[in-house]
Amino acid sequence: MDYLNSVLIIGSGAREHAIVKALLRCDRPLCMFAYPGNPGMENDGCTIITSPINDWTDLAEWALLNEIDLTVVGPEIPLVDGIVDIFKKRNLKIFGPSPKASQLEGSKIFAKKIMEKYGIPTASFKTFSNIEAARLYVKQ
């Protein structure tokens, strides 16, 4: 059986802090890292990554170098940006949906169009790519 020795948590909000708290209840000691993390996560024994990280590829390389067993992604933006695909290309284990699957959470317009297409009740909406058209619509 494979055991987790190290986990990387991506994010800095309450959701990610809750993940840290849940991992603290594991029977085995676990090395936890967070990027970007927050002081509360650090107080709970999570190491905040301070290495210069410019993009998700840099973070994947950091995870490889530090032999991270599992990465857990909290926020939608990294998911929509494709972090899961970047990590999987390096054979790193990561928990989260692909960029395409994460669109429902990461894009209000995408979600609204899906709801409209399949008759799911939602508030009416209109999208604009031109500010003047949006202003005219609001004035009506």
C-alpha positions in Angstrom: 0.0 0.0 0.0 1.3 3.5 -0.9 1.2 6.0 1.9 1.2 9.7 1.6 4.2 11.4 3.2 3.9 14.8 1.7 1.0 16.9 0.4 1.0 20.3 -1.3 -2.1 22.4 -0.9 -2.7 25.1 -3.4 -4.6 28.2 -2.2 -4.7 30.6 0.8 -8.4 30.7 1.8 -10.6 29.1 4.4 -11.3 26.1 2.1 -7.6 25.3 1.9 -7.1 25.9 5.6 -9.9 23.4 6.2 -8.1 20.9 4.1 -5.0 21.3 6.3 -7.1 20.8 9.4 -8.6 17.6 7.9 -5.1 16.3 7.1 -4.0 17.0 10.6 -6.4 14.3 11.7 -4.6 11.6 9.7 -3.2 8.7 11.7 0.3 9.1 10.1 2.5 12.2 10.3 2.4 14.1 7.1 4.6 16.9 5.7 2.3 19.6 4.4 3.3 22.5 2.1 1.1 25.3 0.9 1.3 27.8 -2.0 0.7 30.6 -1.4 -0.8 29.6 2.0 -1.6 31.8 4.9 -0.4 32.4 8.5 -3.1 30.2 9.9 -2.0 27.3 7.8 1.5 27.9 8.9 0.5 27.9 12.5 -1.1 24.5 12.0 2.3 23.1 10.8 2.1 23.7 7.1 5.3 24.9 5.5 4.6 27.9 3.3 6.5 27.8 0.0 8.7 30.8 -0.3 10.7 29.8 -3.4 10.1 32.1 -6.4 7.2 30.6 -8.4 6.3 32.4 -11.6 3.7 30.0 -13.0 2.1 26.6 -12.5 5.0 24.9 -14.4 7.5 26.3 -11.8 5.3 24.9 -9.0 5.1 21.5 -10.7 8.9 21.5 -10.9 9.1 22.4 -7.2 6.8 19.5 -6.4 9.0 17.1 -8.4 12.1 18.4 -6.7 10.5 18.0 -3.3 9.0 14.6 -4.0 5.4 15.7 -3.2 3.1 12.7 -3.1 -0.2 14.5 -3.7 -1.3 18.0 -4.6 -4.7 19.3 -3.7 -6.0 22.4 -5.5 -8.6 24.6 -3.7 -9.3 27.7 -5.9 -10.9 27.6 -9.4 -8.3 29.8 -11.1 -5.4 27.3 -11.1 -7.8 24.6 -12.3 -9.1 26.7 -15.2 -5.4 27.7 -15.9 -4.6 24.0 -16.5 -2.6 23.1 -13.4 -4.0 19.5 -13.4 -2.7 18.9 -16.9 0.7 20.5 -16.1 1.2 18.3 -13.0 -0.1 15.1 -14.7 2.4 15.6 -17.6 5.1 15.2 -15.0 3.4 12.1 -13.5 2.6 14.1 -10.3 -0.6 13.1 -8.4 -3.0 16.0 -8.2 -6.6 16.2 -7.0 -8.8 18.4 -9.2 -10.6 18.5 -12.5 -9.2 19.2 -15.9 -9.4 22.8 -17.3 -12.4 21.9 -19.4 -14.3 20.3 -16.5 -13.5 23.2 -14.2 -15.1 25.7 -16.6 -18.5 25.3 -14.9 -17.0 26.7 -11.6 -14.5 29.1 -13.2 -16.7 30.9 -15.7 -20.1 32.4 -14.9 -20.8 32.8 -18.7 -20.1 29.2 -19.4 -22.2 28.0 -16.5 -25.1 30.3 -17.5 -25.0 29.0 -21.1 -25.1 25.4 -19.9 -28.1 26.2 -17.7 -29.8 27.9 -20.6 -29.1 25.1 -23.0 -30.5 22.4 -20.7 -33.4 24.4 -19.3 -32.0 24.7 -15.8 -33.7 27.5 -13.9 -31.5 30.6 -13.5 -31.8 34.3 -13.5 -31.9 36.0 -16.9 -28.6 37.2 -18.3 -27.0 38.8 -21.3 -23.3 38.9 -22.2 -21.4 41.8 -23.9 -18.0 42.2 -25.5 -18.7 45.9 -26.1 -19.1 48.5 -23.3 -21.5 50.7 -25.3 -23.8 47.8 -26.0 -23.8 47.0 -22.3 -24.6 50.6 -21.4 -27.5 50.7 -23.9 -28.9 47.4 -22.5 -28.8 48.8 -18.9 -30.6 52.0 -19.9 -33.5 50.0 -21.5 
